[in-house]
Amino acid sequence: MPDIALLSPARHAPSSLPAPPVTRAPSDAWRVALPPALLMLALGLWGIEREGALWADEAVTYDMASRTVPEIWRTLGSADAVHGLYYLLMHGVFTVWEPGTVPLRLPSALAMSATAAGVAVIGRQLAGPRAGLLAGLLLPLLPSVQWYAQEGRSYALVCACVTWGTWLLLRRKWTAYAAVMLVACLLHEFAVLMLVAHGATLLLEARAKSLPRAKGPLHALPRGWRNAAAAVLLGLAPLAGFSVTQSQQVDWIAFPSTPDLITVGLVAALALLSLRGPGPAVLRRVAVPVLVVPTALLLAVSTVHQLFVGRYVLSYAIGAALLLGAALDRYWSRGLVLATAAASLLTLVVQGPALRTPDSRKEDVGEVAAAIAAAAEPGDGVLFTPVRRRVQILVHPSSLDGLTDVSLAASPRASNTLYGRELPPEGIRARMLRTPRIVVVQDRRGQPLDPFPGERMKREVLAAEFTLREERLVGKVRIGVYVRAGRPS
């Protein structure tokens, strides 16, 4: 039988006691869920093409989804296994819809629309229809939500799974909960942190009800949830174990960026304000762990090995929207509504267009490819260092027409890799020395240098045998023309 204290608002009851059951007509749910879903879909579709611009990770999705299923499967054996399910889903989309920026991003827009609907339904269930509607309408207004609603990556799909997984948690639908959360984890492994958040919610509920914990805190958790969590972990284990062998793919992650730190600070502030804040205690027991736990755990892990990237724990937005919706509901007034609407409209007017320009992402691979073609002359060589910079031409390979990729042994598709198979270090050196003029595509200065032998060889030969003649920046990419020392420009 569902836990009444977890399913019902406790606005007028002490947090340590179950609130009386509240009966709501099922037909009421769609009235709460539909407006947020439509708002999110409208914002997701607004400028979804971004003038055809793609950034590096989206270019990888585009390239992988365009390969055949056997090619995808073989590539996952060497790289990006953690995104395998997402690539297969996108391959299905590209099979029924000609590849392009709209089909690449539309699944994310639809997933965020489902997320907004789910947040509204959860808020309705825990705090009432108005609080649910407000939470659902606030979610699409968060800039990070709009950002990833138009990204050809898995993060919006993870948010949708986590949202509806949370709803199933509240309903005690353990089999469906396990299935949805397993899909979330297979789309991105760090969704497993949400299991910990859900466990924290259940422990807080047990504490509020003063359940005995003589056998330890884990025994206060419902058996159904323990079985569901175990099933998710067992289902994820093969992928997690295999992905460890590809851990070098996250070596690029550095100390959290300033925007990430600002986001973490805002999350912490909202969590602290909500501890004794407005809204039913039962809603806080659900929303605060979702808001805080995954972010805090990933930050803690990053003190040992850098893994923190804000989008990996994007589901914090679900908890934030629930808390903000409850606060607006608690202090509801005409003036507050008008002020919130004005602030939301101002945010959309100021930030909305900027989020949808080609320049909004780190770099447009099309712009980088065009810059390579503009800097090169027929017969030049081109060198990508580190090798992952070859992502810049995955979608626009024609930018290398007439040029020689001096370190490449086999193309990405032919070698079943993300970025191609490179020559051994001595082969790279020999081919570089036979090339009098090379266009080099590399990271901006100050970025971590890859320690691999081939990458060290590229840097050593450039430093010893070549002179930089000209250079330009495109986002975070440097494109330089290097000429053999002693030769005319």
N, C-alpha and C positions, 0 to 999 in steps of 0.2 A: 504494500500500500504506500502511495507517495507520502513523503514527509510534509505534513501540512505547514510546518514552520518554514520550510524551504520554499514552498510554492505560494505562500500567501503574504501579502504586505503586513508588516507589524507596526504600522505608524502609531497605532493607539494602544499598543501592548508593550510591556517590558521586553527587552531583547532576550532575556533568559527564559521566556515562556513562549510556548507555541501560540500563534495568533489564531483567531477563529477562521474557519475556512471561508473563502470568498468564492461565490459562484458567479461566473460570467458566461454569457452566451457565446458559443464558439463562433457564431457569425460576426461577433464584435471584433475578432482578431484581424480580419482582412482590412477593416476600416482603419486600424492602427498601422498595419504593415504596408499598405499600398502607397500612401503618400511618400514615406521615406524611400521606398523602392523606386518610385517614379522620379523623385528628385535626384537620387543617386544615379539613375540611368541617364537622366538628362545631362548631369554634370560629367558623367563618364563619356558620353557621346560628343560633348562640346569640344571641338577641335581635336578629335581623337587621332587624326592623321598626322598632326604636327608637321605639315608640309612634307611628308614623306621621310622625315628624319628618324634615324634609329641610333640608339647608343649601343655600346659594345655588347652588353649582356643580351639586349634584344636581337642583335645581329647573330649571336650564337643560337638563340631560340629559332630565329628565321632559318638559319642554315641547317640546324638539326632537324627541324620539322619538315624541311624540304627533302630530306634523305628518305630512303626506303626503310621499312621496319628492320630488315636484317642489317642494314648499314648502321641504323641507330643502335641496335643491340650490340654490334661489334664495337662501336665507338664507346659505349658505356663501360665496356671492359677495361678501357684505358683512362677514361676521364668522365667527370660529371655524372657518375652513377646516381648521386643524390637527386638529380633533376630528371631521372629517367622516365618516371611516370608522367611528368608534365610534358616532356618532349613527345611521348607517345600520344598523349591527348591532343597536342597541337598538330601532330602529324595527321590525326583524324580530321581536324579542322581544315588543314590545308588540302586534304584529299577531296573534301566536298566544296571547298571555296578556294578559288585561285589565290595563291600566296600574295600578301600585301599587308600594309600597315593596319588596315581595319580588321581583317580576320585575325591578325596577330594580337591585337589588343582587345577585341570585343569580348573574349571570354573573361578577361579581368574586369571589364565594365559590368558585365552581367553578374559576376561573382560578388562584386562590391554592392550591387543592387540587392542581391540576396542577403548580404551581410547587414545592410541597413534594415531590411525587413525583419531579419532575425533579432537584431538589437531592439527594435520596436516591440516585437512579441515578448521578448524576455522582460523588458521594462514593464510592459502591461501586466505580465504575470506576477511580477514582484512588487510593483508599486502603483499599478492602476493604469487605465487607458491613456490619460493625459501625459503621465510621466513617460510611458512607453513611446507615445507619439513624439514627444519632445526629444527623447534620446535618439530615436530613429532619424529625426530631421537634423539633429546636430551632427551626427556622424558624417554625412556627406560634406559638411562644411569644413571639416578638418583638412588643412592643406595636404597632409601626408596621405590621407585617404584618397583625395582627388588625384594625387600624384600616381599612386600605385593602381588606381582604377584605369589608368591609361598606360600601363607598362606590360610589355610582352614577357612577363615572368610569372612565377607561381604564387607570389605573395598574396594577391587578392583572393585566389582560390583557397589558400590556407586560411585566410580570415573567414571566408564563408563556412568552411568546414568547422572551424573552431567555434564560431557563433552558434551554429545549429547543434554542434556537439554539446555546448553549454546548455542549450534548451533541452536536449535529450537527457542531460545530467539531472536537470530539475524535474523532469518527468519520470525519472527512474527507468528509462527505456534502455537497459544495459546492453542488449545485443546491438541495437542500432547505434548506441553511443560508441561502442567499441569499433564498429565498422567505420563510422564517420571520422573518428579520431585517428584510426589507422590510415585512412586516406590522407588526412591532413599531414601525418608524419611521413608518409611516403612521398608526398609532394614537396615537403621540406622537413628534414630531420629535427630541426630545432622546435617544431611544433610539439615535440614530446615534453617540452617545458610546461606546456599548458596542462598536461596531466598532473604535474605537481601543483599548479594553481588550483585545479579542481579538487585535488586532495586536501589542500589548505581550506578551501570552502567547506568541505564536508567536516573537517576537524573543528573549524570554528562553529559550525552548526551543532556538532556534538557537545562542544563546550557550553554553548548558549543553552542547551537543553539539560546540562548537568548530567550527561550520560556517564556511567562509570568507566574508568580506563585502567582497571586493575591489571589487565593483561598487556598494557602498553597502548600508545596512541593509535597504532595501526588497527587494533581491534575495535576502535571506535568508528572506523570507516565501514560503510555498508559492504557486505560480502559481494553483492552484485558489482559494485564499483571496483573492488579489489580484483575480481575475476576479469572484468572488462579491461582494466589497466594492464593486467598480466598478459591478456591476449594481444593488446596493442604492442607491448614490449616484445613479445615473442614474434609477432609479425614483422616488427621493424628490425629485429636483431640481425637477420642476414644482410640487409642493406647497410646497417650501421657498421657491421664488421667488415664488409667489403669496402665501404667508403673510407675507412681508416687507411687503406692501402693507397688512397688517392689524396691523402692529407696535404700533399705539397701544393694542391690547388688553392689552399687558403693561406699560403705563405705571404700573399700580397696584403693581408689585413694588418693594419697598423693600429696605433693607439686611436681610440674613438675621436672622430672629427669634432670640430666645434658645434656644428648643427646637431650631431648625436648627443653631445654633452648637454646642450641646451634642452633637447627633448627629454633626456633623463632627468634633468633638474625640474622641468615642468611636471613630469610624471610623479616625481617624489613630492613636490609641493601639493599637487592635487590629492595624492594619497594621504598626506598628513592632514590636509584640511578636511578630508572626508571622514576621518576616523571618528570624529564626534559631530559630523556634519549633518545636513538635512537628509530626509528620505528614510525609508524603512531600514532597520538594521539588517534585515534579511538581504536587501539589495546590496548593502555595503559588503556583506559577507561573500557575495558573489563577485561584485565588481572590483573590489580592491585587490584580491589575489590575481585576477586577470590583468589588472593594470600594472601590478608591481612585480609579481613573482618571476615571470619569464625574463624581464629586463634585469632584475637583480641577480638572478642565477647566471645569466650570460655574462654580466659584468664581472661576477666573482670568478668564473672560469677564465675570463680574459686576463686576470691578474697572473695566471700561470701560462696561458697560451692565448695570444690575441685572436679572438673570434668574434668580438662584438661589432656588429653592423646593425644600424637601427632597423632596417627593413626585415631583419631576421626575426624580430619580435614585434612586428607591426600590429599584432593582435591586441597590444595595449590600448589601441584606439577604441576597442569594444568596451573595456572597463571605463575609459574616460567618458565616452558618450553616455553610458548608463548613469554615472555619477552626476554629470552635468544636467542630464534630463531630470533626475530626481531633485536637484537643487532648484531648477527653474519651476518645477511643479510645486515644491514646498513654499517658495516665496512668490508664487504667481501673483502678478498684478499687471494692469494695463501698461503702466510705465516700464516695467521690466521687460514685458514682451516687446514693446516698441524699441527699447534700447537694444535688446538682443537681435531683433530683426535688422535694425540699422547697422549694428556692428557686423552682422553676417553679410549684409549686402555690400558694405564697404570692403570687407575681406574679399568677396567675390570680384568686385570691381577692380581692386588693386592687385590682388595676387592671381586671380583666375586666368587672365590673359597670359601672364608671365609663365604660368605652369604649363602652358600649351604652345610655347614657341620652340623652334628647333634648338635654341640656345639654352633651354631650361635644363637639359641633361649635361652630363660631363663632356661629351663630345659626340658630334654627329659623324657616324662612320662614312656617310656619303661625302661630307665636307672634307674629311681626312683623305679619302680616296681621291677626290678632285685635287686636293693640294699636292698629293704625291704625283699625280699626272702632270700638274702644272710645273712642279720643280724638276721633273726628269726630262732628259733628252733621249732620243732613240739610241739604244745600245747601252744605256746606263744599267747599273745594277741597283737592286733595292734590298735593304737589309732590315729585318724586324728584330728589335731587341728591347725587351725580352720577347720570346717567341709568341707570347699571347697577343702582342701588338698586331700579329697577322689577322686578328679579328677585324681590323679596319677594312679589309678588302674581301671578306667572305661574301658580302651581299653585292659588291661591285668589283668583281675580279677583272673586268675589262680595264680598270685603271692601271693595270700592269702590262697592258699590251705593248710589245716591243721592248720590255724590260726583262732582266734576269734576276730572279729571286736567288741571291747568291748563297744562302744557307740552306735552301730547301732541297730535300731528297725526294719527297713524295707529298702531293697535295693533301689537304685535310680529308677530303672525301676518299681519295685513293688509299690513304693510309689508315682510314677508320680512326682518326683523331680529331680533336677540336681545331688544332692550329697547324697541322701538318707534321711530318717527320723530317727532322733536320739531319744534315750531314754530321759525321763525327768531327770533333774539334779541328783535327789536322786538315780534313776536307774543307771545312769552312775557311780556314786560313789560306789554303791554296787557292780557292776560288776568289776570295777577296783580293789577294795579291795579283790575280790576273785581270782584275776589274779596275780600270783607272779612275772611274767616277761612280760613286755610290750614293743613292738617296737613302738615308737612315731614318727609320721611324722608331722612336723610343719615348720613354716616359719623360716627364718634366724632371729637371734637376731636383735633388733632395728626396726622391722616392727610393725605397729599398732596392738594392741591386740583387738580382738573382745569382745564387752562388754556383750554378751548374757549370760544368766545364765548357760547354759550347758558348754560354753567355760570357764567361770570362775571356774566352778566346776572341770573341767579337770585340769586346772593349779593348783588349790589349793590342790587337792589330790596328784598330782605329786610332788609338793613341800613338802608336809607334810609327805607322806607315802612312797616315792620312792627315790632311789638314781640313778643318771646317771652313767652307767658303761662304755659306749663307744658311740661315735658319729661320723658321717661322713656327709659331705656336698655334695649334688648333685645340682649344679646350686644354686637356691635360697631356696632349701629345706634342712632341717636338719632331719636326721634320727638317732634317739638315742635309745639305749637299756636301759630301766629303770627296776630296780629290787627293790622289796619291801624292805624297810629299815630293817636291821637286818638279811636278808637272804644272803647266799653265792652267789657270782657272778656265 
